[in-house]
Amino acid sequence: MFALEQEVSQFIIDTLNLEEVRAADIDPAAPLFKAGLGLDSIDALELGVGIQKRYGIKLSPDAAENRKHFGSVRSLCALIESHRSAQAVAT
């Protein structure tokens, strides 16, 4: 999972143009919003679009579980892994 955590951290940096942050600076368990990286709702929208484009995961904007998925890098990794597992089973 470490490689995916690094990939997702870099994805966040690239998607949101966080020029002052390196992937190694992001604690995978730290919150992405408010405390932690301090992201906001606009950042969430940009990440949602990016996740759909890069990982093929379509998130409903009003889904209650989005808060959980966007909680940390680790929770985003869990979402991606779950999606990959579901795709592997479907094929």
Residue frames as a rotation matrix with the C-alpha (Angstrom) as fourth column:
MET 1
0.569 0.822 0.000 0.00
0.822 -0.569 0.000 0.00
0.000 0.000 -1.000 0.00
PHE 2
0.104 -0.596 -0.796 2.98
0.432 -0.694 0.576 2.32
-0.896 -0.404 0.186 0.54
ALA 3
-0.821 -0.434 0.370 3.49
0.497 -0.224 0.838 2.75
-0.281 0.872 0.400 -3.22
LEU 4
-0.103 0.869 0.483 -0.17
0.839 -0.185 0.511 3.64
0.534 0.458 -0.711 -3.71
GLU 5
0.573 0.267 -0.775 0.00
0.720 -0.615 0.322 6.11
-0.390 -0.742 -0.544 -0.81
GLN 6
-0.400 -0.796 -0.455 2.94
0.333 -0.588 0.737 7.83
-0.854 0.143 0.501 -2.49
GLU 7
-0.760 0.177 0.626 1.10
0.631 -0.034 0.775 7.80
0.159 0.984 -0.086 -5.83
VAL 8
0.297 0.954 0.033 -2.05
0.881 -0.287 0.375 9.31
0.368 -0.083 -0.926 -4.31
SER 9
0.317 -0.272 -0.909 -0.04
0.580 -0.703 0.413 11.92
-0.751 -0.657 -0.065 -2.39
GLN 10
-0.761 -0.644 -0.081 1.66
0.291 -0.450 0.844 12.99
-0.580 0.618 0.530 -5.62
PHE 11
-0.441 0.708 0.552 -1.70
0.809 0.047 0.586 12.93
0.389 0.704 -0.594 -7.41
ILE 12
0.541 0.635 -0.552 -3.10
0.822 -0.537 0.188 15.37
-0.177 -0.555 -0.813 -4.82
ILE 13
-0.095 -0.690 -0.718 -0.08
0.338 -0.700 0.629 17.64
-0.936 -0.183 0.299 -5.19
ASP 14
-0.897 -0.296 0.329 -0.29
0.379 -0.132 0.916 17.62
-0.228 0.946 0.231 -8.98
THR 15
-0.189 0.926 0.326 -4.07
0.913 0.043 0.407 18.01
0.362 0.375 -0.853 -9.15
LEU 16
0.741 0.541 -0.398 -4.18
0.667 -0.659 0.348 20.92
-0.074 -0.523 -0.849 -6.73
ASN 17
0.377 -0.688 0.620 -0.87
0.318 -0.532 -0.785 22.51
0.870 0.493 0.019 -7.79
LEU 18
0.995 -0.080 -0.060 0.52
0.041 -0.223 0.974 22.39
-0.091 -0.972 -0.218 -4.26
GLU 19
0.620 -0.781 0.074 3.95
-0.088 -0.163 -0.983 23.75
0.779 0.603 -0.170 -5.17
GLU 20
0.008 -0.635 0.773 5.30
-0.880 -0.371 -0.295 23.92
0.474 -0.678 -0.562 -1.62
VAL 21
0.412 0.267 0.871 4.42
-0.734 0.664 0.143 20.32
-0.541 -0.698 0.470 -0.71
ARG 22
-0.533 -0.551 -0.642 6.24
-0.781 0.612 0.123 17.06
0.325 0.567 -0.757 -1.47
ALA 23
0.297 0.668 -0.683 4.64
-0.339 0.742 0.579 13.61
0.893 0.059 0.446 -1.37
ALA 24
-0.304 -0.514 -0.802 6.90
0.560 0.585 -0.587 12.67
0.771 -0.627 0.109 1.54
ASP 25
-0.925 -0.033 0.379 5.52
-0.224 -0.757 -0.613 15.64
0.307 -0.652 0.693 3.51
ILE 26
-0.055 0.995 0.078 1.99
-0.841 -0.088 0.535 14.24
0.539 -0.036 0.842 3.51
ASP 27
-0.809 -0.086 0.581 1.15
-0.472 0.684 -0.556 11.92
-0.349 -0.725 -0.594 6.39
PRO 28
-0.793 0.494 -0.356 -1.09
-0.081 0.494 0.866 9.22
0.604 0.715 -0.352 4.86
ALA 29
-0.376 0.665 -0.645 -3.20
0.885 0.464 -0.038 9.07
0.274 -0.585 -0.763 8.02
ALA 30
-0.802 0.023 -0.597 -3.56
0.283 -0.866 -0.413 12.85
-0.526 -0.500 0.688 8.49
PRO 31
0.273 0.962 0.014 -6.81
0.571 -0.151 -0.807 14.60
-0.774 0.228 -0.591 7.58
LEU 32
-0.425 -0.374 0.824 -6.88
0.901 -0.261 0.347 16.24
0.085 0.890 0.448 4.17
PHE 33
0.088 0.583 0.808 -9.39
0.380 -0.769 0.514 18.92
0.921 0.262 -0.289 5.13
LYS 34
0.924 0.205 0.323 -9.29
-0.140 -0.605 0.784 21.59
0.356 -0.770 -0.530 7.83
ALA 35
0.473 -0.814 0.338 -6.37
-0.533 0.041 0.845 20.24
-0.701 -0.580 -0.415 9.88
GLY 36
0.248 -0.445 0.861 -3.67
0.594 0.772 0.227 18.38
-0.765 0.455 0.456 7.98
LEU 37
-0.540 -0.472 0.696 -3.37
0.839 -0.243 0.487 19.74
-0.061 0.847 0.528 4.44
GLY 38
-0.497 0.394 -0.773 -6.13
0.155 -0.837 -0.525 22.27
-0.854 -0.381 0.355 5.03
LEU 39
-0.928 0.197 0.317 -8.01
0.327 0.020 0.945 21.56
0.180 0.980 -0.083 1.81
ASP 40
-0.608 0.769 -0.198 -11.44
-0.443 -0.535 -0.719 23.08
-0.659 -0.349 0.666 1.17
SER 41
0.222 0.833 0.506 -14.61
0.066 0.505 -0.861 22.21
-0.973 0.224 0.057 -0.76
ILE 42
0.700 -0.052 -0.712 -13.23
-0.684 -0.334 -0.648 23.53
-0.204 0.941 -0.270 -4.07
ASP 43
-0.426 -0.903 -0.051 -10.22
-0.901 0.419 0.110 21.24
-0.078 0.093 -0.993 -3.62
ALA 44
-0.393 0.368 0.842 -12.62
-0.151 0.878 -0.455 18.34
-0.907 -0.306 -0.289 -3.00
LEU 45
0.708 0.690 -0.151 -14.36
-0.214 0.006 -0.977 19.03
-0.673 0.723 0.152 -6.31
GLU 46
0.354 -0.671 -0.652 -11.06
-0.930 -0.176 -0.324 19.15
0.103 0.720 -0.686 -8.17
LEU 47
-0.659 -0.595 0.460 -9.91
-0.667 0.745 0.008 15.91
-0.348 -0.301 -0.888 -6.55
GLY 48
0.042 0.776 0.629 -13.22
-0.107 0.630 -0.769 14.24
-0.993 -0.035 0.109 -7.38
VAL 49
0.834 0.209 -0.510 -12.87
-0.489 -0.143 -0.860 15.14
-0.253 0.967 -0.017 -11.05
GLY 50
-0.033 -0.956 -0.290 -9.24
-0.986 0.079 -0.148 14.02
0.164 0.281 -0.945 -11.02
ILE 51
-0.525 -0.103 0.845 -10.08
-0.469 0.864 -0.186 10.70
-0.710 -0.494 -0.502 -9.40
GLN 52
0.559 0.782 0.276 -12.70
-0.110 0.400 -0.910 10.04
-0.822 0.478 0.310 -12.04
LYS 53
0.739 -0.306 -0.600 -10.25
-0.668 -0.226 -0.709 10.82
0.081 0.925 -0.371 -14.85
ARG 54
-0.215 -0.975 -0.055 -7.25
-0.945 0.222 -0.240 8.97
0.246 0.001 -0.969 -13.46
TYR 55
-0.872 -0.184 0.453 -8.79
-0.385 0.831 -0.403 6.02
-0.302 -0.526 -0.795 -11.65
GLY 56
-0.704 0.640 -0.308 -12.17
-0.117 0.323 0.939 5.71
0.701 0.697 -0.152 -13.35
ILE 57
-0.604 0.488 -0.630 -14.05
0.796 0.338 -0.502 6.14
-0.032 -0.804 -0.593 -10.08
LYS 58
-0.422 0.555 0.717 -17.20
0.086 -0.762 0.642 8.19
0.902 0.333 0.274 -10.36
LEU 59
-0.798 0.128 -0.589 -18.26
0.595 0.004 -0.804 9.78
-0.100 -0.992 -0.079 -7.10
SER 60
0.191 0.914 0.357 -21.70
0.788 -0.360 0.500 11.21
0.586 0.186 -0.789 -6.53
PRO 61
-0.478 -0.468 0.744 -21.33
0.057 -0.861 -0.505 14.81
0.877 -0.199 0.438 -5.33
ASP 62
0.031 0.571 0.820 -23.95
-0.839 -0.431 0.331 14.36
0.543 -0.699 0.466 -2.64
ALA 63
0.383 0.082 -0.920 -22.94
0.141 0.979 0.146 10.90
0.913 -0.186 0.364 -1.43
ALA 64
0.901 0.044 0.432 -22.57
-0.404 -0.282 0.870 10.71
0.160 -0.958 -0.236 2.34
GLU 65
0.779 -0.621 0.090 -19.57
0.511 0.712 0.481 8.38
-0.363 -0.329 0.872 2.09
ASN 66
0.561 -0.588 0.583 -17.52
0.380 -0.443 -0.812 11.01
0.736 0.677 -0.025 0.23
ARG 67
0.653 -0.308 0.692 -16.53
-0.680 -0.640 0.358 12.55
0.332 -0.704 -0.627 3.56
LYS 68
0.729 -0.374 0.573 -15.09
-0.151 0.729 0.667 9.18
-0.667 -0.573 0.475 4.57
HIS 69
0.707 -0.446 0.549 -13.33
0.707 0.475 -0.524 8.63
-0.027 0.759 0.651 1.22
PHE 70
0.396 -0.532 0.748 -11.70
0.230 -0.732 -0.642 12.06
0.889 0.426 -0.167 1.32
GLY 71
0.996 0.065 -0.065 -10.71
0.075 -0.170 0.983 11.78
0.053 -0.983 -0.174 4.98
SER 72
0.332 -0.943 0.026 -7.03
-0.443 -0.132 0.887 11.02
-0.832 -0.306 -0.462 4.34
VAL 73
-0.214 -0.505 -0.836 -4.63
-0.974 0.177 0.142 9.66
0.076 0.844 -0.530 1.76
ARG 74
-0.940 -0.165 0.299 -5.16
-0.229 0.954 -0.192 6.21
-0.254 -0.249 -0.935 3.29
SER 75
-0.140 0.961 0.238 -8.93
0.062 0.248 -0.967 6.41
-0.988 -0.120 -0.094 2.89
LEU 76
0.408 0.205 -0.890 -8.52
-0.823 -0.340 -0.456 7.47
-0.396 0.918 0.030 -0.76
CYS 77
-0.617 -0.695 -0.369 -6.17
-0.780 0.604 0.164 4.52
0.109 0.389 -0.915 -1.26
ALA 78
-0.722 0.426 0.545 -8.77
0.016 0.799 -0.602 2.19
-0.691 -0.426 -0.584 0.25
LEU 79
0.350 0.872 -0.342 -11.36
-0.332 -0.226 -0.916 3.54
-0.876 0.434 0.210 -2.19
ILE 80
0.136 -0.397 -0.908 -9.00
-0.991 -0.072 -0.117 3.03
-0.019 0.915 -0.403 -5.14
GLU 81
-0.867 -0.487 0.107 -8.07
-0.493 0.869 -0.035 -0.50
-0.076 -0.082 -0.994 -4.01
SER 82
-0.347 0.833 0.430 -11.73
0.010 0.462 -0.887 -1.38
-0.938 -0.304 -0.169 -3.53
HIS 83
0.509 0.512 -0.692 -12.53
-0.628 -0.328 -0.705 -0.11
-0.588 0.794 0.155 -7.03
ARG 84
-0.266 -0.705 -0.658 -9.60
-0.952 0.298 0.065 -2.06
0.150 0.644 -0.750 -8.52
SER 85
-0.876 -0.023 0.482 -10.70
-0.210 0.918 -0.337 -5.25
-0.434 -0.397 -0.809 -6.72
ALA 86
0.088 0.989 0.115 -14.26
-0.100 0.124 -0.987 -4.84
-0.991 0.075 0.110 -7.95
GLN 87
0.416 0.000 -0.909 -13.02
-0.879 -0.254 -0.403 -4.34
-0.231 0.967 -0.105 -11.52
ALA 88
-0.655 -0.732 -0.190 -10.78
-0.754 0.649 0.099 -7.42
0.051 0.208 -0.977 -11.29
VAL 89
-0.627 0.513 0.586 -13.72
0.019 0.762 -0.647 -9.55
-0.779 -0.395 -0.488 -10.14
ALA 90
0.372 0.858 -0.354 -15.92
-0.320 -0.240 -0.917 -8.18
-0.871 0.455 0.185 -12.91
THR 91
0.233 -0.342 -0.910 -13.43
-0.972 -0.112 -0.207 -9.14
-0.031 0.933 -0.358 -15.63
